[in-house]
Structure formats: C-alpha cells, structure tokens
Amino acid sequence: MKKFILLIAFIITFSPAMGETSRYSFNFGKIRISDAKLTRKSNHYRHFSGLIENRSSKNLTVTFDIYFKDPQVNDGREVLVSSPTFYNIPARSTKNFKTSMYVGEINGRDFRLELSNLLEVK
C-alpha cells in the first residue's frame, strides 16, 4: 500500500497536466530574460512571458527573434515566428513582458530565442 501511495504522489508531483509549465532563462550580456514561460498552443497562437532585465547603465531598446522547429513543418528547419521589440527599458531594472505569436501548424516546444537588435537609448 505504501508503494502505491508513493507512486500516486510521484505522478501528481511531476505531471505536466497539473498546469505546471517549464521556466526558461536566457542571458545575452546586457539583457537577461528569466522566469520565462511558453503557454500551450491555443487557436494557432502561443504566449511567451517572463521578466526582462537590463543590466547596463543605459536605457535599452531590444528586439528578439523567436524561432520554432517542427519535423512536420518546413522540412524540419527553423521558422521565424515572431520578432518582439521592447522599447526604452530603464537602466538596471527588471520589467514583466508578455508577447503572443502565431505558430500556425507548428507543434511542440522546440524553440530558440536570438538577440537580433540592441540599441542604447539616450
């Protein structure tokens, strides 16, 4: 009976169906994204949210490229799905962000985030 109860506790703790999502972190030197979440696909859209931290001594405007990869779409090559821009992030501060992206027929969570533009704002 103890083994059965431990098995149930293990399943409940590590079950993705319980609403627990993975958290991601990305470090790009002057910019850091942390506590980022990627939602489940709903009506061909996903939402990406978290914290964006400006580690520099100047205000920054930042653009990221978000790529997804699915073996069933585009012959398994990466597809650029979104390029969100965050404007005038104050120096040495952390802000919440949320962006939505159209992923169409792409399934899965195989994605990559790339810093495409970083501008210092005066």
Phi, psi and chi 1 to 4 in degrees:
 res  aa     phi    psi   chi1   chi2   chi3   chi4
   1 MET       -  -38.5 -174.0   65.8  173.6      -
   2 LYS   -62.1  -40.4  -78.0 -175.0  179.6  179.2
   3 LYS   -63.1  -39.3  -70.9 -179.2 -177.6  179.1
   4 PHE   -64.8  -43.7  179.8   71.0      -      -
   5 ILE   -65.9  -40.8  -67.5  172.3      -      -
   6 LEU   -64.0  -38.6  -71.4  174.2      -      -
   7 LEU   -64.3  -44.2  177.3   63.7      -      -
   8 ILE   -62.1  -43.7  -63.6  -64.4      -      -
   9 ALA   -62.2  -40.4      -      -      -      -
  10 PHE   -64.2  -44.5  179.0   78.9      -      -
  11 ILE   -63.3  -44.3  -69.9  171.1      -      -
  12 ILE   -64.8  -39.3  -70.2  172.5      -      -
  13 THR   -66.1  -40.1  -57.2      -      -      -
  14 PHE  -109.3   16.8  -65.9  103.6      -      -
  15 SER   -82.4  124.0  174.5      -      -      -
  16 PRO   -70.1  -17.1   21.1  -27.2      -      -
  17 ALA   -72.5   -9.8      -      -      -      -
  18 MET   -82.8   10.5  -60.6  -57.6  -71.3      -
  19 GLY    88.5   -0.5      -      -      -      -
  20 GLU   -79.8  126.9 -169.3   66.0   31.9      -
  21 THR  -113.5  159.4   57.7      -      -      -
  22 SER   -72.0  149.1  -62.9      -      -      -
  23 ARG  -111.7  140.8  -54.3  -82.0  177.4  158.5
  24 TYR  -122.3  153.6  -56.6   95.7      -      -
  25 SER  -135.1  141.2  -68.8      -      -      -
  26 PHE  -134.7  135.6  -56.7   91.7      -      -
  27 ASN  -120.5  121.4 -168.9   -3.2      -      -
  28 PHE  -121.2   33.4  -61.7  102.7      -      -
  29 GLY    79.9  -95.6      -      -      -      -
  30 LYS   -71.9  -21.5  -68.1 -178.5  179.5 -178.5
  31 ILE  -121.3  139.4  -70.0  -69.7      -      -
  32 ARG  -134.5  133.3 -179.1  170.3 -172.8 -109.6
  33 ILE  -108.5  128.2  -69.1 -175.3      -      -
  34 SER  -136.5  165.1   60.9      -      -      -
  35 ASP    52.2   34.5 -157.4   25.2      -      -
  36 ALA   -82.3  140.9      -      -      -      -
  37 LYS  -125.2  145.0  -63.0 -176.9  -67.3 -174.2
  38 LEU  -118.1  119.9 -175.9   66.0      -      -
  39 THR   -77.5  168.2   63.2      -      -      -
  40 ARG   -68.0  156.2  -67.4 -179.1 -179.6  178.8
  41 LYS   -71.2  132.1 -174.4  174.4  168.0 -177.5
  42 SER  -140.9  118.3  175.6      -      -      -
  43 ASN    52.8   44.0  -65.2  -32.1      -      -
  44 HIS    69.7   13.4  -59.8  -68.3      -      -
  45 TYR  -122.2  152.6  -78.2   87.2      -      -
  46 ARG  -130.9  153.5  -74.5 -172.0 -175.2  -91.8
  47 HIS  -115.3  140.3  -62.5  -78.7      -      -
  48 PHE  -123.4  122.4 -174.1   60.2      -      -
  49 SER  -142.1  162.7   61.9      -      -      -
  50 GLY   165.5 -150.3      -      -      -      -
  51 LEU  -115.9  136.7  -61.8  171.3      -      -
  52 ILE  -116.4  127.9 -174.3  164.8      -      -
  53 GLU  -117.4  127.4  178.0 -176.1   -4.0      -
  54 ASN   -93.8  114.2  179.3   -6.0      -      -
  55 ARG   -96.1   -0.3  -65.7  177.2  166.3 -176.7
  56 SER   -91.7  175.1   76.5      -      -      -
  57 SER   -93.6    7.3   59.3      -      -      -
  58 LYS  -127.3  156.3  -62.7 -173.8  178.8 -179.6
  59 ASN   -68.1  144.3  -67.3   -0.7      -      -
  60 LEU  -129.3  149.1  -62.3  176.3      -      -
  61 THR  -116.3  127.6  -64.7      -      -      -
  62 VAL  -128.4  138.2 -179.6      -      -      -
  63 THR  -122.8  132.2  -57.4      -      -      -
  64 PHE  -114.8  150.6  -67.7  101.0      -      -
  65 ASP  -108.2  131.9  -70.1  -23.2      -      -
  66 ILE  -112.2  118.5  -57.2  172.8      -      -
  67 TYR  -110.5  140.7  -65.1   90.0      -      -
  68 PHE  -119.7  153.1  -87.0   83.0      -      -
  69 LYS  -132.0  129.8 -171.7  175.2 -179.7  179.8
  70 ASP  -142.3  126.2 -175.4   -6.1      -      -
  71 PRO   -59.5  -23.1  -13.2   19.0      -      -
  72 GLN   -86.9  -11.3  -54.4  -61.5  -38.5      -
  73 VAL  -123.4  136.4  177.7      -      -      -
  74 ASN    57.7   37.3 -160.6   28.1      -      -
  75 ASP    55.2   30.6  -63.7  -34.6      -      -
  76 GLY    80.0    3.1      -      -      -      -
  77 ARG   -83.7  158.2  -65.2 -173.3  -52.4 -111.9
  78 GLU   -66.6  145.7  -70.1 -177.1  -28.1      -
  79 VAL  -124.1  127.6  176.9      -      -      -
  80 LEU   -73.9  118.6  176.0   64.8      -      -
  81 VAL  -107.9  -21.7  -64.7      -      -      -
  82 SER  -161.7  150.0 -177.4      -      -      -
  83 SER  -134.8   74.0  -68.2      -      -      -
  84 PRO   -70.9  144.3   25.5  -31.6      -      -
  85 THR  -117.5  133.8  -59.2      -      -      -
  86 PHE  -112.6  117.4  -55.4  100.6      -      -
  87 TYR   -94.7  140.5  -64.2   96.3      -      -
  88 ASN    49.3   56.1 -155.1   17.6      -      -
  89 ILE   -75.6  121.1  -56.4  166.3      -      -
  90 PRO   -60.6  150.5  -21.6   32.1      -      -
  91 ALA   -60.0  139.6      -      -      -      -
  92 ARG    47.9   50.5  -56.3 -154.4 -170.4  -73.9
  93 SER  -136.2  165.2   68.4      -      -      -
  94 THR  -126.8  133.1  -58.0      -      -      -
  95 LYS  -130.6  152.5  -62.6  -97.1 -174.8 -172.5
  96 ASN   -77.9  148.6  -70.7  -40.5      -      -
  97 PHE  -140.0  156.7   75.5   89.9      -      -
  98 LYS  -152.9  132.3 -176.5  174.2 -176.0  177.3
  99 THR  -139.6  149.1 -175.2      -      -      -
 100 SER  -113.3  153.1   62.6      -      -      -
 101 MET  -143.2  142.6   59.6 -164.9  115.8      -
 102 TYR   -84.2  118.9  177.9   79.5      -      -
 103 VAL  -108.2   -6.8  -66.5      -      -      -
 104 GLY    58.0 -125.1      -      -      -      -
 105 GLU   -88.1    3.4  -60.7  -56.4  -43.7      -
 106 ILE   -72.6  126.8  -62.0  171.3      -      -
 107 ASN  -111.9  166.5  -66.9  -47.2      -      -
 108 GLY    87.6  177.4      -      -      -      -
 109 ARG  -122.6   23.9  -58.9  175.5   76.8   85.7
 110 ASP   -81.6   95.8 -172.6    4.0      -      -
 111 PHE  -133.2  163.8   77.5  101.3      -      -
 112 ARG  -139.3  140.8  177.5  172.0   64.1   91.8
 113 LEU  -113.4  130.4 -170.0   68.6      -      -
 114 GLU  -129.7  134.7 -177.7  178.5  -75.2      -
 115 LEU   -76.9  116.3  179.0   64.0      -      -
 116 SER  -104.5  -23.7   61.9      -      -      -
 117 ASN  -155.3  135.1 -164.7    9.2      -      -
 118 LEU  -136.7  116.8  177.2   78.6      -      -
 119 LEU  -120.9  134.3  -65.3  173.5      -      -
 120 GLU   -85.0  129.0  -67.8 -177.6   -9.6      -
 121 VAL  -101.4  135.0 -179.5      -      -      -
 122 LYS   -90.2      -  -66.5 -175.1  178.7 -176.0
